[in-house]
Amino acid sequence: KQGEKTREFIQKWRIQCNKMKEPIFETQALSLIRKNLSQPLKSLIRNAPIETFAELIEQANSIEEGIKEGYFDGIIAHKNKEDNKKRGRT
């Protein structure tokens, strides 16, 4: 959701996964969560070696802090430019 903090989003997913009649493996849940993160976090966290919810929250918080501090500005700008080319925009 717009304005929802990443930590809250991940926790909400974790709770939903635990409520399932036939629970899914944590690795499957983490994969689903990653696919549903918003950009640019989704792209930046895609290849991070994450095996637990705690690691995902820690990495997401670290990356979000880096985004706020401007550490990823060059990467984000480059990625946006590539995405626009793929969509036929200049």
C-alpha positions in Angstrom: 0.0 0.0 0.0 1.1 3.6 -0.6 2.7 5.0 2.4 3.0 1.6 4.2 6.4 1.1 5.8 8.4 -1.8 4.4 8.8 -3.4 7.9 5.0 -3.3 8.3 4.5 -4.8 4.8 6.9 -7.7 5.5 5.3 -8.3 8.9 1.8 -8.4 7.4 3.0 -10.9 4.8 4.6 -13.0 7.5 1.4 -13.1 9.6 -0.6 -14.1 6.5 1.8 -16.9 5.7 1.5 -18.3 9.2 -2.3 -18.3 9.0 -2.4 -20.5 6.0 -4.0 -23.9 6.4 -1.0 -25.4 4.6 1.8 -23.1 5.4 4.4 -22.4 2.7 8.1 -22.6 3.3 9.8 -19.4 4.5 11.9 -19.3 1.3 8.7 -19.3 -0.8 7.1 -16.5 1.4 10.3 -14.4 1.1 10.2 -14.8 -2.7 6.6 -13.6 -2.8 7.3 -10.7 -0.6 10.3 -9.6 -2.7 8.2 -9.7 -5.8 5.6 -7.4 -4.2 8.0 -4.8 -2.8 7.8 -1.3 -4.4 10.6 0.2 -6.6 13.4 1.0 -6.2 13.7 -1.3 -3.2 12.5 -4.3 -5.2 15.4 -3.9 -7.7 18.0 -3.1 -5.1 17.1 -6.1 -2.8 16.5 -8.6 -5.7 19.9 -10.4 -5.5 20.6 -10.1 -1.8 21.3 -13.4 -0.1 18.3 -13.5 2.3 17.0 -16.6 4.0 14.8 -15.4 6.9 12.2 -12.7 7.5 14.6 -11.0 10.0 17.3 -10.8 7.3 14.8 -9.4 4.8 13.7 -6.7 7.3 17.3 -5.9 8.1 18.3 -5.6 4.5 15.2 -3.6 3.5 15.7 -1.1 6.4 19.4 -0.8 5.4 18.6 -0.2 1.7 15.8 2.3 2.5 18.2 4.2 4.7 20.7 4.2 1.9 18.0 5.5 -0.5 17.2 8.4 1.9 20.9 9.2 2.2 21.3 9.2 -1.6 23.7 6.3 -1.7 21.8 4.7 -4.6 21.0 7.8 -6.6 23.2 6.8 -9.5 21.9 3.2 -9.6 18.3 4.3 -9.3 18.6 6.9 -12.1 20.3 4.4 -14.3 17.6 1.8 -13.7 14.8 4.3 -14.4 16.5 5.2 -17.7 16.8 1.5 -18.7 13.1 0.9 -17.8 12.0 3.9 -19.8 13.9 2.6 -22.8 12.2 -0.8 -22.5 8.8 0.9 -22.5 9.7 3.0 -25.5 10.2 6.3 -23.7 13.2 8.5 -23.9 
